[in-house]
Amino acid sequence: MGVVGVVGVVGVVGSAAVGGLVPAMTSLTWDRGVASAAEVPSLTRAPGSVVVHRFGGKNRVAKHWTARAMLAVATPRSARAARTSMASGATVGAARLTARPSRGSKVVGALFYSDGTGSHFCTASVIASANHNLLVTAAHCMYSHGWKANVAFVPGYRNGRAPYGIWPVVKATMYSAWTKYLDHNFDYTFLQVRPPKTQNLQVALGATDRLKIDARSGTWVVVTGYPLRLRRAIYCLNKATAFSATQLEFRCAGFSSGTSGGPWDADYNWKKGTGNVIGVTGGYELGGIHSWISYSVRFGAAARSLYERASR
């Protein structure tokens, strides 16, 4: 892992901020996790306290997410599909860079949940931990003016199938800077799953991602996600470059609603489908309002501290 840095002050982002003043919170309805949330494009806050939320109903979650229910979620709403298909592509040199369908990875999966507007999903990945049952995803996937319900992780999900089982999420660990202020610099969370049987998640899959902090701008990463308009994952290889002192950006077309929380894997192992996670799709603009450019919090000392707490 990189040298531990201190989360510093980032300049005001966006034309809505004038004279260094914090602009009014803006309601966002286009984020990639299909959640309604507010973002504060302002000066960086301190992380605040650690918030641990425990989800109930673990015994009914797997029964709730039948193949039919998962396929219903993976069918896009027409309005949402229209909003997220407006981008034509990203350009790298003279070639257009567009995400491709993934053959599937054991450690990346769809994160299904219910909220007040219906059922949706994000993307999450398995990360090596002491408790052997830990995921990483975007905080807005789990909390947006209220907690999600019926949360389940389906690694390797494809076309309604759960090749490695359905894993109920029982606990979320995030910072109060997100739950209180929806501060985009803390749009990440670690989730603990409950094994459907006796075997823990890492043993069942035989593979994990690993946390990496303080990644440099220009790091090559593989970004993976589950768009709502598809029933399988997509992936893309490109450089993660600095957007601000705390945020990274990634240019590749195809990352629309549903891809929030997808891992940004450096040092990617193509055979195993694993890497070192430097961030997850989220953060600024909750991951991006256009499908051809994505954002992520650059994992640093605060992310590592939260990870260590969630790993216990």
N, C-alpha and C positions, 0 to 999 in steps of 0.2 A: 504494500500500500504506500501511497505517497506520504510526504511529510504533512503532519497535521497542521492546518492553518486556523486562524481565528476568523470567524464570520465577521466581515467588516461592513461598512456602510456603502451601499450602492447608490448611484445617482438616480434621480427621478426618471422614470421611463414613461414616454408617451407625451403627447401634446396637451393632455388634460391637466398636467401638473405645471403650475406657473409659479415662478419665484421660489421653488423649493417647498411649497405648501403641499400638504397631502390632499389630493382631490377627493371628492365625494365617492363613496363606494358605488360601483356600477353593477347592475344586475346583468349576469351573463346567462344566456340560454343556449349557447352553441358549443359548450365544451365537449371534449371527446369522451367523457364518461357518461354523457347524456344525463347530466345533473344540473339543476339550477343553482348557481352559486354566485358569490360576489368576490371580486378580486381587488386588492389594494396595491396598485402600481406605485409604490411609495418608497420611502426610506426603509431599509432593512430593520426589522425589530429583533429583539432577543428571542430565543426560542420559547421562553416562558417555561411553565411546568410541563411535566410529562403527563399526558392524559391516557389512561387505560380504560377501554370500554369492552365489556364482556357481552357477547351476543347470546341470547337465549334460544331455545328451541332446536338444539343441535340434532335431536333425534328425528325431527320432522323435515330437516333441510334436504337430506338425500331423497326422501320420498317426494318432496315438493318438486325437485328438478328432474322430472322424467324426460325422456328423449323428446317427447312432444312439446313439453314446456320449454326446453332449451331451444328447439328449432323455432318456436314461436317468437322467442326473444331475438333470435338471429335474423329474423325477417325485418328489414328496415321499414320505418314509416316513410311515406312519400315525402313529407315536408323535410324530414331530417336528411333523407337521401339527397334531396335537391340542394340543401345547404352545404353538404359536405362533398359534393361532386363538382364544385365550381372551379377547382384548380386544374390546370392542364398539364402541369408537370414542373419539375425542377431541372435546372440546367447545370451540368458539371462539365466544364470545357465546352466541347461542341455537341456533347451527347446528352439526351434527356435521361434523367435518373428516375426510375419508377420501381416501387416495391414489387416483389414477386411472390407468388404463393409459396408457402413454406411446406416442406415435407413433414414438418412436425417436430417438436422438441419435447422431451419428457418434462423438462423443467419449466416450460412456459405454458400457461393455460388461460382459459376464459374464466373470469371472476363474475359469476352470476349473483344478482341481488334484486330485491324488491324495494321500491320506495313509494311515495305517495302518488306518483304519476304512472305507475305500472312496473313492469319488470325489465331490467336492462343488464348490460354487462360491461366490464372493463377487462383489462389484461393484468396478469400478475405472474411472478416467477418465484421459484423455490430458491432460497438462499441458505447457504451453509450456516448452521447455528448449533449451539450447545443443546438446545431442546429438540433438534432434528425435525421440527414441524413448522418452519418459519417461511413466510412469503414477504415479498416487497412489492408495493404498488403505489399509486398516487393517493394522497389523503382525500382528495375530492371524490374519489370513488366510494369512500366509506362514510364521509360526513359532508353534508351540504345543507346547512340549516336544519340538521337532524340526522340521525344515524340510519343506515340502511338495515334491511331485515332479510332473512332467508339467504344469507351470504354463503356461497359455496364455490370452491375452487375445483376446476376440472382440467387437470394437466393433459396436454396433448389433444384437447377437444377438437372434434371435426365432425361436421354434419350430424349433430345430435348424439354422437357416440362419445363415451367416456372410457377410453382404453386403459386408464390407470385409476379408475374409480372417481367417486364424487366425495370431496373432502369438506365437511362443514367448517366454516371459520368461526372460532369461538372467542377470539380476542383481537382487538386492534390497539396498537400503541403509536401515538403521534404527539406532536407538541401543541400546547395551548395557543401558540401563535397562529395555528391554523383554525382550531375550533372557535377561538374568540374573534379573530380578525380576518380569517381566510387569507393570510399572508402568503403570497405565491412562492416565497422563498422557503417555505416549510411544507410544500405540497408533496409529502411522501409519508408513508406509514408502513409499519411492519405488522403482519397478521399471523396469528397462530391458528393452525388447523387442528381438528380432533381426528385422529385416525378412525376410519370406519370400522376397523377390526383392531388387532393388537399391534400391527406393524406400523412404525412411524413413517412419515412421508419420505425422508431421505433414503431409508432402507428400501422402501417400496419402489422408488424410482431409480436408485443406484447412481444418481447424479444430482448435482446442485450447481447454481451459480455462486459466486463469492462477492463480497462487498469490497469495493475499491474506492478510496477517497482521494480528493485533490488531483483529479485527472487533469492533464494539460490540454489546453486548446490545440486542436489538430489531431487528437487521438482518434484512430480508426475504431469504429464501433459497428456492431450489427444491432439494429433496432428491430424488434419484433412486436407485433400487435394483432389483435382480432378486430377488424372493421365490422361494423354492423351489417354492411351490405354483402359480406361474405360469410360463409360458414366454416372457414378455416383461417389459419394464421397467415400473415404476410411477413416478409423480412426485407431489409435493405442494408447494404454496406456503404458507408460514407464516413467522412470525418465529422466529429463533434467539435464545433468551434465556439469561441466565447461570444455570448450575446451581452453579458454584463459581468460584474464581479462575482455574481452568484448563480448565473444562469448560462446554460449551454443551448446551442441551436443545432439542428440537423435538417438538411435539405434532401428530401426525396418524396415523390408524389405517392399518394395512396393511403396515407395515414389519417383516416377520418374517424368519426365517432365510434367508440368501442376500443380504440387503441390506447387510451389513457392507462397509465400504469405499466405499460410494456417496458421491458428492460433495455438499457443501452449497454451492450456487452463489449468490453474491450478484451483483447487477447483471446478472441473467439476460437473455440475448438469446433471445427466443422463436423468432425466425426461424432462427437458427443452432444453437440448442440448446447454447449455451456460456455461461460465466460466470466469476466469480472465486471460486475455492475457498477458503473460510474454515476448512474442516474436512472430515472424512469420518466416516461412521457407525462408531462404535467408542468406545474410551475407557471411561468408567464403565460397569460391567456389560457390557463388551464390546459396547456399542451399545444395551443395554437388554433386560430380560427380558420386557417387554410390547410388543406390536406397535404400540401407540398412542403410545408416547413413546420417542424416540431420543436418543442422546447422541453427542457428538463432543469430541475435544480441540480447544481453541481455538488455532489455529495462531498461533505467536508467533516470537520470535527463534530459538529452537531449531529449529523447523520450517524456517525460512528457511535456516539454516545447513546443515541436512541436505539440503535441496533443492539448494543451490548445490554441495555435494559430489557429489550424485548426477547433476547436470546436466553434469558434465565429460565 
